Structures are given as C-alpha cells and as structure tokens.
Amino acid sequence: MKTQATFYHAGCPVCVAAEQTVAGALDPVRYVVEVVHLGEKKDRLPEAESAGVKSVPALVIDGQSFHINHGAELSALK
C-alpha cells in the first residue's frame, strides 16, 4: 500500500524549486504525492493548518509536516 504525501506550496520560486527537488524525489512505488497550490486553492488552507503546516513549502507525510526552506507564512495566503 502506498503512503499519501501532500506537498503544499504557494507558487513562489522557493516553492517551485522545493516541489521539483523534494516532491519529485519521493519514490513513486512507495508514495502517492498530491501537490496543492494554496495560492490557487485557498479552500485547502484549513486542511493545511490542521496538518500542522505553518509556512510553505511544506510536505505532509503520515500526519507529520516537514517545513522546507521558507517561502511564505500561511497567514499571508489568506
């Protein structure tokens, strides 16, 4: 069974680079990766907050959020 991973970002250069590097590096045999652009899908902000995301880019795997570099605070996307 594959593990769900969600990569949240805002489309900034830091986020795009992280998506290409980090989300793209996850083994597709082990992970199903969903990429969520929070700048375009603001309705997903509460979901990201509930998952523990404080800033983007961030990767959530098995309920754990991993913050990658620092692009934008979630509050800036509201």
C-alpha positions as CSV (number, residue, x, y, z in Angstrom):
1,M,0.0,0.0,0.0
2,K,1.3,3.4,-0.9
3,T,1.7,6.2,1.6
4,Q,-0.1,9.5,0.9
5,A,2.1,12.6,0.8
6,T,0.8,16.2,0.3
7,F,3.1,18.9,-0.8
8,Y,1.7,22.4,-0.1
9,H,3.1,25.5,-1.8
10,A,2.2,29.0,-2.9
11,G,3.9,29.1,-6.3
12,C,6.8,31.3,-5.3
13,P,10.3,30.4,-6.7
14,V,11.3,28.8,-3.4
15,C,8.2,26.6,-3.5
16,V,8.6,25.6,-7.1
17,A,12.3,24.6,-6.6
18,A,11.3,22.6,-3.5
19,E,8.5,20.9,-5.4
20,Q,10.9,19.8,-8.2
21,T,13.6,18.7,-5.7
22,V,11.7,17.2,-2.8
23,A,8.3,16.1,-4.0
24,G,9.9,14.8,-7.2
25,A,12.4,12.7,-5.2
26,L,9.9,10.6,-3.4
27,D,9.8,7.1,-4.6
28,P,6.6,6.7,-6.7
29,V,6.4,3.0,-5.7
30,R,6.1,4.0,-2.0
31,Y,4.3,7.3,-2.1
32,V,1.3,9.0,-3.8
33,V,2.1,12.7,-3.9
34,E,-0.6,15.3,-4.2
35,V,0.7,18.8,-4.9
36,V,-1.6,21.6,-3.6
37,H,-1.0,25.2,-4.7
38,L,-2.5,27.2,-1.8
39,G,-2.4,30.4,-3.8
40,E,-4.9,28.9,-6.2
41,K,-6.8,26.6,-3.8
42,K,-7.4,28.8,-0.8
43,D,-10.2,26.5,0.3
44,R,-7.5,24.0,1.3
45,L,-5.8,26.4,3.8
46,P,-7.8,25.0,6.8
47,E,-6.7,21.5,5.8
48,A,-3.0,22.5,5.6
49,E,-3.3,24.3,9.0
50,S,-4.9,21.2,10.6
51,A,-2.0,19.1,9.2
52,G,0.4,21.4,11.1
53,V,1.6,23.5,8.2
54,K,2.8,26.9,9.3
55,S,4.6,28.0,6.2
56,V,5.1,26.8,2.6
57,P,6.7,24.9,1.0
58,A,5.8,22.0,3.3
59,L,5.4,18.3,2.9
60,V,3.0,16.3,5.0
61,I,3.5,12.5,5.2
62,D,1.6,10.3,7.6
63,G,0.3,13.3,9.6
64,Q,3.8,14.8,10.1
65,S,4.6,18.2,8.5
66,F,8.0,18.9,7.2
67,H,8.8,22.5,6.5
68,I,11.2,23.1,3.6
69,N,13.1,26.3,3.4
70,H,10.8,29.3,3.9
71,G,8.6,30.8,1.2
72,A,5.5,32.3,2.9
73,E,3.6,32.1,6.1
74,L,0.1,30.6,5.7
75,S,-1.4,33.8,7.1
76,A,0.0,35.7,4.0
77,L,-2.1,33.4,1.8
78,K,-5.4,34.2,3.4
